[in-house]
Amino acid sequence: MPNFVLDLDEAMHVPFKALTLSYKHAPIAVREAVSLNETASRNLLQKIQEFTSAKEVLVLSTCNRTEVYYAAEKDLSREIIKLIALEKGFIASKSISPFFRHLTDPKEAMQHLYRVALGVESQVVGDMQILNQVKSAYQWSTDANLAGPILHRLLHSVFFANKRVVNETGFKDGAASAAYATVELVEELTKDLNRPRVLMIGLGDIGANVCRNFKKSAGIDLVVVNRTFATAEALALECHAQAQPWENVWTEITKADVVISSVPGDAFFISKAQVAPRMKAVNKFFIDLSIPRSVDSTIETLPGACVYNIDGIRNRASEALEKRMAALPEVHTIIAESLEEFLAWTQEMAFSPAIQNFKKRLEEIRQLEMARHLKHLNPTEKEAVEALTKSMLQKIIKLPVLELKAACKRGDSEELLAGLSALFNLEMKQEV
C-alpha cells in the first residue's frame, strides 16, 4: 500500500463527509434525474473544485445511487446539491434535496464508502460491478487532482478489504439476481460452443437487465427483438448487440442456440408445434422468464431441446443470495478491521511530523556537541563516538514513539502529542 504523507491538522481531524442519494430513499424517477455519466461526473468534480472549499472529492453515480464523498471542514451538502442541479439543468435544487442523506461524521462516511464499494449497500447484495465503478470514479478524481492523501489511502484500504472479502468469504459467490443467474446459466450451457447466438425476446425490466449483464460475457452474439424496434435499437447499441424487427422473431428463433423470452405468454407463445420444424441437429436451449409462461414446457420432449423456467432461475439466485447473506457478518468484520487500520494510520500521521522534528532537533544537538568536543580525537576515535551517540539517540527516541503508537490504539494520543510538543518547544527556547 502506498505511503502517503498527511498534514498534521488533516490527520488530527480527518474532515471526511459524504452526500448520498440511493434506491433506499429515492424513487427511480429521482435517481434518473440526478444520474451522472462519466462526462457529467467529471464536470461536477470541476464545479466542486471551483466553487467550494472541498480539498478531495469522489463522485460516484450508478443506476442505484449518486454520491459525493469529500474532505472539508464544513458541511458542503447544500452547495454540492446546487451544483448537481446545475449540472443536470434543474431550475432549483429543492426538488431533489430531501432525497439526499448527509453523512458528516467522518467514521460514518468512511464506513459507508466501504459498504458501497464492497456491495453491502447494493440492491443485489454482493454486486460485483460496483467496485469497478468506484475505481473509475477514483480515476476521475485523480485526473482532476482531487484525490489527495485521505482518498488515496482510504480507497487503497477499500480495495484491499475487497480482496479479503473475495478470498476469505463466500460473499461474492454465485449470481444473486434473476438477470445475473440467467447470464450465468447461458454461459454454462454454451461453454463448448464457438460464438453462440443468443436471442433475447422482450425488453421489459428483466429482459433489459439480462442484456446489460451480457456486456461482460465475451464470445457471445446477442440478438434482441422487441415489439418497439426503437427500444431494441437503443439497447442493442448500449449492449453491443444486434437488433431485429419483431416480424423476424421466428427467423431468429430458428437461428439461435439460446432463446430467452421475457414476453408474457398471453401476448406471445412459443409452442412445440412451431419449434419442431425449426430444430437443428444440435442442442437448442429455451429460457422462459415470463409470467404467464411463454415457452411450451413440452418442447423439452423434442430431441436436443431443453427448457428452463423462471422458478429454476430464481432458485439459483436465491441459493446464491442465501450464501451471500450468511457471509455478511464476516464482511462486516473485515470492514471494521480495515476502517480501524485506516483510522490508526491517520492518528499515526498526526504525531509523525512531531517525531520527525524531535529527531531532527536531537540530531542537531548531537552534531553541535560532536563539533565542540571531538576536535582533538583521531578518525578512529571519532568514528567510535559517532556510532555510540547515534545508538544512544535511537534508544532515546524509541520510547516516545512506542508510547505514542500505543496511545493511538487506546485513542488518547493527542495528550501525549501535546506534551511532546510542549517539551520540544521548551527545549528550543532554552537552546536559543
Beta strands, then each sheet from edge to edge (+ up, - down):
strand 1: 16-22
strand 2: 56-61
strand 3: 65-71
strand 4: 101-103
strand 5: 197-201
strand 6: 221-225
strand 7: 242-244
strand 8: 258-261
strand 9: 284-288
strand 10: 305-309
sheet 1: 2+ 3- 1+ 4-
sheet 2: 7+ 6+ 5+ 8+ 9+ 10+
end
